[in-house]
Amino acid sequence: IFIQQMDVWQQRNSQGEMHFKYLPKSSAIKLIDFGSTTFENEAHSSVVSTRHYRAPEVIL
């Protein structure tokens, strides 16, 4: 579960309509590890599988 704290900015345009902008409170980089990490001192395949490099929305 990913929860991001947001700041909400509101602004009224010339027609009187209210517009909202949601911005993260922090620009810190978040990392999701899907468990495909390999280390130099451990045995691992020399073939790179594209499954490990797909976007999270494709995997989920």
C-alpha atoms as one frame of an Amber mdcrd trajectory, in Angstrom:
protein
   0.000   0.000   0.000   1.413   3.346  -1.027   0.216   6.451   0.791   1.539
   9.852  -0.238   0.854  13.007   1.729  -0.372  15.758  -0.576  -0.667  19.531
  -0.458  -3.805  20.932  -2.076  -3.638  24.288  -3.861  -6.845  25.958  -4.956
  -7.293  28.822  -7.377 -10.309  30.555  -8.872 -10.175  31.320 -12.601 -11.644
  34.367 -14.377 -15.028  32.608 -14.768 -15.194  32.024 -11.028 -14.564  28.276
 -11.283 -12.445  26.723  -8.560  -9.473  24.611  -9.670  -7.485  22.310  -7.409
  -3.906  21.137  -7.791  -2.604  18.213  -5.742   1.153  18.197  -5.138   3.214
  15.741  -3.088   4.591  17.169   0.164   7.924  15.492  -0.539   9.832  15.009
  -3.789  11.862  12.149  -2.286  12.226   9.180  -4.604  10.198   6.112  -3.676
  11.427   2.630  -4.614   9.390  -0.529  -5.095  11.371  -3.796  -5.046   9.611
  -6.641  -6.845  12.133  -9.189  -5.561  14.231  -9.693  -8.717  17.459  -8.373
  -7.203  20.686 -10.274  -7.864  24.046  -9.811  -6.214  27.525 -10.274  -7.687
  28.491 -12.948  -5.153  25.373 -15.076  -5.865  24.639 -17.312  -8.843  22.252
 -15.787 -11.382  21.349 -16.209 -15.030  23.307 -14.247 -17.622  20.096 -13.870
 -19.665  18.199 -10.673 -18.915  14.460 -11.210 -18.749  12.292  -8.254 -19.742
   9.749  -9.362 -17.126  11.962  -7.775 -14.480  12.014  -4.443 -16.288   8.325
  -3.963 -17.040   6.426  -1.030 -15.626   4.674  -1.718 -12.288   1.227  -1.117
 -13.795   1.876  -3.954 -16.273   2.917  -6.318 -13.484   0.064  -5.386 -11.155
